[in-house]
């Protein structure tokens, strides 16, 4: 079993700043669950609990890349529900049974990519989140378009997360999930969006083609925010996928 470097077997002591970093954004600034968009959203009432980002590493702002990885909607209730109704996933991430150690592609491929860049400090050096904050399922994705529009476009939650941590690199593992809702980059300064590759572009990954939509823009905190909307790691060759993403991410510091 693989454990984060500052953690001893059987404990859950890895620094994860997600609650400190994002709870004020969710509970106060965006008033998730209390605002009109959330109140009218057609989420299963049992699962209507916005999930905080999985990880906000304590070394994130020390890295040149400041990477946030953004995945598809989660499943079930992976954490502790706070009085506000949002989910704090902290207790589910590290430790011998934590999500950081599972073999699911979203977690294991991201872990390997982060280790390629940051070695033993991998978990402490990245941010890991989801595109849509609530889920409709304990199994396969059942996200509705109303959920996606409300969360991504109307509330702009993921963009507020990116702004909150002043990310410099964003990897969306969501190439096939409502890409039109990512066309606009709300944090971009006027006229600064540069399309490096069009949405239709793809790159070879073992015996498949990997969707690859790359853009950059300037923001109030960064002159070159890099954004990549890429195919999800699921059903992609591990070694090839990890290498392609690792090489792209190294470009900022290379």
MIMARTOR-484476 format. One line per 10 residues: number of its first residue (from 1); for each residue x, y, z of C-alpha. Coordinates in Angstrom, 2 decimals. Layout:
# residues N
NUM	X/Y/Z; ...
***
This chain:
# residues 254
1	0.00/0.00/0.00; 1.22/3.50/-0.92; 1.07/6.23/1.75; 1.64/9.96/1.45; 5.11/10.89/2.73; 4.21/12.79/5.90; 1.70/10.18/6.98; 2.34/7.14/9.11; 0.49/3.91/8.55; -2.96/3.88/10.11
11	-3.21/7.65/10.61; -4.87/10.44/8.68; -2.50/13.31/9.37; -1.64/14.51/5.86; -2.24/18.29/5.70; -5.32/18.95/3.58; -6.44/22.57/3.52; -9.66/22.08/1.58; -11.98/22.95/4.47; -10.01/26.03/5.45
21	-9.61/27.15/1.83; -13.02/26.47/0.32; -15.66/26.27/3.05; -16.01/30.09/3.21; -16.51/30.17/-0.57; -19.18/27.46/-0.50; -21.00/28.46/2.66; -20.76/32.24/2.66; -19.79/33.76/-0.69; -21.80/31.39/-2.91
31	-24.29/30.32/-0.22; -24.58/26.88/-1.79; -27.90/25.15/-1.12; -29.41/28.47/0.01; -29.19/30.46/-3.23; -32.06/30.32/-5.78; -30.07/28.28/-8.31; -29.39/25.51/-5.80; -32.88/25.57/-4.36; -34.51/24.94/-7.74
41	-31.92/22.41/-8.99; -33.29/18.94/-9.77; -30.80/16.93/-7.70; -31.91/13.85/-5.79; -32.78/15.35/-2.36; -30.90/12.57/-0.57; -27.72/13.50/-2.43; -28.11/17.28/-2.56; -24.89/18.05/-0.74; -22.15/20.01/-2.56
51	-18.73/18.40/-2.24; -15.72/20.51/-1.31; -12.61/19.90/-3.44; -10.98/16.61/-2.49; -7.53/18.04/-1.84; -5.97/21.46/-1.31; -2.34/20.66/-0.66; -0.37/22.62/1.90; 2.49/23.15/-0.61; 0.24/24.17/-3.50
61	1.28/27.83/-3.54; 4.96/26.91/-3.37; 4.81/25.20/-6.76; 5.46/26.96/-10.04; 2.57/25.16/-11.76; -0.20/25.52/-9.14; -2.22/22.71/-10.70; -5.86/21.97/-10.06; -7.18/18.73/-11.53; -10.94/18.75/-12.16
71	-12.86/15.51/-12.52; -16.38/14.36/-13.28; -19.13/14.36/-10.60; -18.51/12.21/-7.55; -20.74/9.39/-6.32; -22.71/9.14/-3.12; -21.67/11.05/0.01; -17.87/10.67/0.32; -17.29/12.51/3.56; -18.82/14.27/6.51
81	-21.88/16.47/5.97; -21.42/19.81/7.69; -24.32/21.76/9.29; -24.46/23.86/6.11; -25.15/20.71/4.05; -21.82/20.67/2.19; -19.58/17.60/2.29; -16.11/17.76/3.81; -14.18/14.84/2.22; -11.05/15.25/4.38
91	-11.42/12.04/6.36; -11.83/9.97/3.17; -8.65/11.03/1.36; -5.56/9.72/3.14; -4.77/6.75/5.34; -4.59/3.06/4.37; -8.14/3.00/3.01; -8.11/6.54/1.63; -9.05/7.54/-1.90; -5.49/8.71/-2.57
101	-4.47/5.04/-2.52; -7.21/3.49/-4.68; -6.58/2.16/-8.19; -9.47/3.94/-9.91; -8.08/5.83/-12.93; -9.11/9.31/-11.72; -7.15/8.85/-8.50; -4.30/6.56/-9.50; -3.40/8.30/-12.77; -3.53/11.70/-11.09
111	-1.40/10.40/-8.23; 1.25/9.15/-10.68; 1.21/12.42/-12.62; 1.66/14.38/-9.39; 4.47/12.05/-8.26; 6.24/12.57/-11.59; 6.28/16.28/-10.87; 6.63/16.49/-7.09; 7.85/13.05/-5.98; 7.19/12.51/-2.26
121	5.35/15.84/-1.96; 2.77/14.92/-4.62; -0.38/15.04/-2.50; 0.69/18.22/-0.75; 1.42/20.05/-4.02; -1.86/19.85/-5.96; -5.53/20.68/-5.76; -8.10/18.08/-6.77; -11.75/18.91/-7.41; -14.90/18.09/-9.41
131	-16.60/20.04/-12.18; -20.10/19.71/-10.69; -20.54/19.88/-6.95; -23.55/17.64/-6.34; -24.27/14.15/-7.63; -27.41/12.26/-8.61; -26.09/8.76/-8.09; -24.27/6.19/-6.01; -23.22/4.46/-9.24; -22.87/5.64/-12.89
141	-22.99/9.33/-13.66; -26.56/10.67/-13.83; -25.79/14.39/-13.95; -28.55/16.41/-15.60; -27.96/19.36/-17.86; -29.80/21.55/-15.35; -27.28/20.57/-12.69; -24.37/21.33/-15.01; -25.70/24.70/-16.18; -26.54/25.80/-12.65
151	-23.22/24.79/-11.14; -20.79/25.65/-13.95; -22.40/28.57/-15.76; -24.88/30.26/-13.42; -22.93/29.92/-10.17; -19.48/29.40/-11.70; -18.38/27.34/-8.71; -15.35/25.73/-10.35; -14.17/29.10/-11.67; -14.49/30.58/-8.19
161	-12.39/27.73/-6.85; -9.72/28.43/-9.48; -9.76/32.12/-8.53; -9.69/31.39/-4.79; -6.46/29.39/-5.00; -5.00/31.52/-7.81; -4.26/28.47/-9.93; -1.83/28.74/-12.84; -2.70/25.41/-14.47; -6.10/23.74/-14.81
171	-6.63/20.20/-16.09; -10.28/19.34/-16.74; -10.76/15.57/-17.12; -14.12/16.36/-18.67; -13.66/16.47/-22.45; -16.99/14.73/-23.14; -18.99/16.32/-20.31; -20.75/19.54/-21.39; -17.66/21.15/-23.01; -19.80/24.02/-24.29
181	-20.20/25.16/-20.68; -16.44/25.65/-20.50; -16.27/27.81/-23.61; -16.41/31.00/-21.56; -13.60/31.60/-19.06; -15.08/34.06/-16.53; -11.76/34.85/-14.85; -10.02/35.77/-18.13; -9.17/39.41/-18.73; -10.96/40.85/-21.80
191	-9.42/39.77/-25.09; -6.78/37.57/-23.46; -8.04/34.06/-24.31; -5.73/32.25/-26.70; -6.76/28.95/-28.26; -3.74/26.67/-28.61; -5.71/23.74/-30.03; -9.38/23.64/-31.05; -11.90/21.46/-29.24; -11.81/18.91/-32.09
201	-8.07/18.31/-31.63; -6.81/14.99/-30.25; -3.49/13.31/-29.53; -2.57/9.60/-29.72; -2.59/7.70/-26.44; -1.57/4.07/-26.97; -4.20/2.74/-29.42; -6.76/5.51/-28.83; -7.11/9.19/-29.55; -7.27/11.50/-26.55
211	-9.41/14.64/-26.79; -7.21/17.68/-26.20; -8.58/21.25/-26.02; -5.89/23.64/-24.87; -6.16/27.36/-24.15; -4.39/30.08/-22.19; -5.53/33.42/-20.84; -4.49/36.24/-18.57; -6.17/36.81/-15.22; -5.92/39.27/-12.35
221	-3.37/36.98/-10.65; -1.61/35.23/-13.55; -0.38/36.33/-16.98; -0.56/32.86/-18.46; -3.26/30.64/-16.98; -3.05/27.31/-18.84; -6.29/25.38/-19.31; -6.52/21.88/-20.74; -9.80/20.06/-21.31; -8.72/16.48/-21.86
231	-10.28/13.03/-22.07; -10.89/11.28/-18.78; -8.20/8.76/-17.76; -10.71/5.92/-17.58; -10.04/3.26/-20.25; -6.84/5.03/-21.33; -3.42/3.35/-21.25; -1.92/4.26/-17.89; 1.73/4.71/-18.83; 0.97/6.71/-21.98
241	-1.69/8.92/-20.37; 0.47/9.70/-17.35; 3.47/10.52/-19.54; 1.50/12.78/-21.91; 0.01/14.80/-19.07; 3.25/14.93/-17.10; 5.14/16.27/-20.10; 2.51/18.94/-20.74; 2.49/20.05/-17.11; 6.28/20.37/-17.01
251	6.19/22.99/-19.77; 5.49/25.83/-17.33; 8.65/25.20/-15.35; 10.68/23.79/-18.23
***
